[in-house]
Amino acid sequence: MSILKIPTPLRSYTDGRAEVTVNGGTVASALSSLIEQHPALKPHLFNEQGELRAFVNLFLGEHNIKDLQGLDTPLSENDRLILIPSIAGG
């Protein structure tokens, strides 16, 4: 099982939990596990086509998954994913 770290603005959808234990051998399956446990997160992470929203960044260690294999990035049992939404301002 991997750990997915949840940013403060999204913790209201995970019952206040800062970390969620997820199953899966890839980032995609870990996200599926997260959504299965906390369905209210889905519209905040995925668009209507089921694609990860452009402003959602996932890091495996210090590497953005977009620089690795994207959602197909493999996970090991003790990996830690960090979810970081982009913040825009004016």
Residue pairs with C-beta under 8 A, 6 or more apart in sequence:
1 21
1 22
1 23
1 77
2 21
2 22
2 23
2 24
2 30
2 75
2 76
2 77
2 78
2 79
2 80
2 81
3 19
3 20
3 21
3 22
3 79
3 80
3 81
4 19
4 20
4 21
4 22
4 30
4 34
4 80
4 81
4 82
4 83
5 18
5 19
5 80
5 81
5 82
5 83
6 14
6 17
6 18
6 19
6 20
6 83
7 83
7 84
7 85
9 85
10 41
10 44
10 83
10 85
11 17
11 18
13 38
13 40
13 41
13 44
14 20
14 37
14 38
14 41
15 38
20 34
20 37
20 38
22 30
22 31
22 33
22 34
22 37
22 81
23 29
23 30
23 33
24 30
24 31
24 32
24 33
24 75
25 74
25 75
26 71
26 72
26 73
26 74
26 75
27 58
27 60
27 65
27 70
27 71
27 72
27 73
27 75
27 81
28 71
28 72
29 75
30 75
30 81
31 45
31 52
31 58
31 71
34 41
35 41
35 42
35 45
35 46
44 53
44 85
45 52
45 53
45 56
45 83
46 52
46 53
47 53
52 58
52 71
55 85
55 86
55 88
56 83
56 84
56 85
56 86
57 64
57 66
57 83
57 84
57 85
57 86
58 64
58 65
58 81
58 82
58 83
58 84
59 65
59 81
59 82
59 84
60 68
60 73
60 75
60 79
60 80
60 81
61 79
61 80
65 71
65 73
75 81
